[in-house]
Amino acid sequence: MPAHEFRFVVTDVKLTKAQEEKIGQAVAQAGALALAEITPPNAVSVQIGRNRWWRGIPAPEILKQLEAFASERAGEA
C-alpha cells in the first residue's frame, strides 16, 4: 500500500505551543483539501501526534463505529 509523507518546516522564529497547534491544524486542513479530489469520500484525517496527521480510509469496523458515533451525536440514533 503506498504511503506519502509531506513535511512543512519553519525555522528562525519562536512559536508558542498554541501557534504550533494552529499552524499544524492549518497545514493538515490544507493537505486534506488538496487531497479531497483524489481520496474517496470516506477518507478521514486523524491527528496521530504533535504536528502529525494521518489521512486515509479507516478499517471497516472502525468506520462503522465512527458512523454510529456521528449519527448518535447528530441526534439520529
C-alpha positions as CSV (number, residue, x, y, z in Angstrom):
1,M,0.0,0.0,0.0
2,P,1.5,3.4,-1.0
3,A,2.3,5.9,1.7
4,H,3.4,9.5,1.2
5,E,4.7,11.9,3.8
6,F,4.8,15.7,3.4
7,R,6.8,18.0,5.6
8,F,6.5,21.7,6.4
9,V,9.5,23.2,8.2
10,V,9.6,26.5,10.0
11,T,12.9,27.9,11.1
12,D,14.3,31.1,12.7
13,V,11.1,32.0,14.5
14,K,9.9,31.3,18.0
15,L,6.4,29.9,18.2
16,T,4.2,29.3,21.3
17,K,2.6,25.9,21.7
18,A,-0.7,27.4,20.7
19,Q,0.8,28.9,17.5
20,E,2.4,25.5,16.7
21,E,-1.0,23.8,17.1
22,K,-2.7,26.4,15.0
23,I,-0.2,26.1,12.2
24,G,-0.2,22.2,12.4
25,Q,-4.0,22.2,12.1
26,A,-3.9,24.6,9.1
27,V,-1.3,22.5,7.3
28,A,-3.4,19.4,7.9
29,Q,-6.6,21.1,6.6
30,A,-4.7,22.4,3.5
31,G,-3.4,18.9,2.9
32,A,-6.9,17.3,3.3
33,L,-8.4,19.9,1.0
34,A,-5.6,19.3,-1.6
35,L,-6.4,15.6,-1.4
36,A,-10.1,15.9,-1.5
37,E,-10.5,15.3,-5.2
38,I,-8.2,12.2,-5.2
39,T,-9.2,10.5,-1.9
40,P,-12.5,8.6,-1.5
41,P,-15.4,10.4,0.3
42,N,-14.9,8.1,3.4
43,A,-11.3,9.1,3.9
44,V,-10.7,10.9,7.2
45,S,-7.9,12.9,8.8
46,V,-6.8,12.0,12.2
47,Q,-4.2,13.6,14.4
48,I,-1.7,10.9,15.5
49,G,0.8,13.1,17.3
50,R,2.1,16.5,17.8
51,N,2.1,18.1,14.3
52,R,1.5,14.7,12.7
53,W,-1.7,13.8,10.9
54,W,-2.8,10.7,9.0
55,R,-5.3,10.7,6.1
56,G,-6.8,7.6,4.8
57,I,-9.7,5.1,5.0
58,P,-10.2,3.5,8.4
59,A,-10.7,-0.2,8.7
60,P,-14.4,-1.2,8.0
61,E,-15.2,-2.0,11.7
62,I,-13.7,1.3,12.8
63,L,-15.6,3.2,10.1
64,K,-18.9,1.6,11.2
65,Q,-18.2,2.7,14.8
66,L,-17.3,6.2,13.7
67,E,-20.5,6.4,11.6
68,A,-22.6,5.2,14.6
69,F,-20.9,7.7,16.9
70,A,-21.5,10.6,14.4
71,S,-25.2,9.6,14.0
72,E,-25.7,9.4,17.7
73,R,-24.0,12.8,18.2
74,A,-26.2,14.3,15.5
75,G,-29.3,13.0,17.2
76,E,-30.1,10.4,14.6
77,A,-29.6,7.3,16.6
